[in-house]
């Protein structure tokens, strides 16, 4: 009698079939895949942006074997590897998702006594693992992406926007030329007054000679400043022409535009030094006027 009850229980267990609702699994899986695809889309945009940045710099570098650029190359290799790992895992996930879609095609449910049951459980487990790995790879990518950005930002290389640089140069040279014209007028007026005072015996000869020498020196400095301003304009035009297909220009040691930029910087320094000398001469003239 007990054997009968036991046999009946076994038969009941054998006849107890569970099942997966394929629509529910598919909806859940589609939501997870959509979220992963959305995160990947952000990564892809970042990768594209960093790629453009790095390749733009590389195209402006004179020697890619220079230590300053080799460090960036190493960071870029790690960056590429991290992105490729993420891409490979996403493609593997999509392949598994396609296997799932093929498996459930035309089925509302899959029962535990069907041959597809084991494959479905394996796919679910694999997709869960892939989702976890995608999250980990995404974090790794973010880390190396930030490292690449920091390495570029902290390097000797920097970008300038051609339009803004041109606007800045034009504005400054325009102001300088106006100042040169104003000072020239003041010098000419001062010279005329000085000569009149000398002709009328209103100034002693030694003071006259000192002032005349200071005015001459100031005029010479103005000519030098004017030449530097013209040189800055010409050099900036060369920079624009050399990089006419670029919106931005990479500058710094080991870049193709470095020589031009140094010449512009030297000329700007010449202008500043000239201005300082003129101010010093003007101060001396004021002293002699008060004597």
Rosetta blueprint (number, residue, H / E / L):
1 X L
2 X H
3 X H
4 X H
5 X H
6 X H
7 X H
8 X H
9 X H
10 X H
11 X H
12 X H
13 X H
14 X H
15 X H
16 X L
17 X L
18 X L
19 X E
20 X E
21 X E
22 X H
23 X H
24 X H
25 X H
26 X H
27 X H
28 X H
29 X H
30 X H
31 X H
32 X H
33 X H
34 X H
35 X H
36 X H
37 X H
38 X H
39 X H
40 X H
41 X H
42 X H
43 X H
44 X H
45 X H
46 X H
47 X H
48 X H
49 X H
50 X H
51 X H
52 X H
53 X H
54 X H
55 X H
56 X H
57 X H
58 X H
59 X H
60 X H
61 X E
62 X L
63 X L
64 X L
65 X L
66 X L
67 X H
68 X H
69 X H
70 X H
71 X H
72 X H
73 X H
74 X H
75 X H
76 X H
77 X H
78 X H
79 X H
80 X H
81 X H
82 X H
83 X H
84 X H
85 X H
86 X H
87 X H
88 X H
89 X H
90 X H
91 X H
92 X H
93 X H
94 X H
95 X H
96 X H
97 X H
98 X H
99 X H
100 X H
101 X H
102 X H
103 X H
104 X H
105 X L
106 X L
107 X L
108 X L
109 X E
110 X E
111 X E
112 X L
113 X L
114 X L
115 X L
116 X H
117 X H
118 X H
119 X H
120 X H
121 X H
122 X H
123 X H
124 X H
125 X H
126 X H
127 X H
128 X H
129 X H
130 X H
131 X H
132 X H
133 X H
134 X H
135 X H
136 X H
137 X H
138 X H
139 X H
140 X H
141 X H
142 X H
143 X H
144 X H
145 X H
146 X H
147 X H
148 X H
149 X H
150 X H
151 X H
152 X H
153 X H
154 X L
155 X L
156 X L
157 X L
158 X E
159 X E
160 X E
161 X E
162 X H
163 X H
164 X H
165 X H
166 X H
167 X H
168 X H
169 X H
170 X H
171 X H
172 X H
173 X H
174 X H
175 X H
176 X H
177 X H
178 X H
179 X H
180 X H
181 X H
182 X H
183 X H
184 X H
185 X H
186 X H
187 X H
188 X H
189 X H
190 X H
191 X H
192 X H
193 X H
194 X H
195 X H
196 X H
197 X H
198 X H
199 X H
200 X L
201 X L
202 X L
203 X L
204 X L
205 X H
206 X H
207 X H
208 X H
209 X H
210 X H
211 X H
212 X H
213 X H
214 X H
215 X H
216 X H
217 X H
218 X H
219 X H
220 X H
221 X H
222 X H
223 X H
224 X H
225 X H
226 X H
227 X H
228 X H
229 X H
230 X H
231 X H
232 X H
233 X H
234 X H
235 X H
236 X H
237 X H
238 X H
239 X H
240 X H
241 X H
242 X H
243 X L
244 X L
245 X L
246 X L
247 X L
248 X E
249 X E
250 X E
251 X E
252 X L
253 X L
254 X L
255 X E
256 X L
257 X L
258 X H
259 X H
260 X H
261 X H
262 X H
263 X H
264 X H
265 X H
266 X H
267 X H
268 X H
269 X H
270 X H
271 X H
272 X H
273 X H
274 X H
275 X H
276 X H
277 X H
278 X H
279 X H
280 X H
281 X H
282 X H
283 X H
284 X H
285 X H
286 X H
287 X H
288 X H
289 X H
290 X H
291 X L
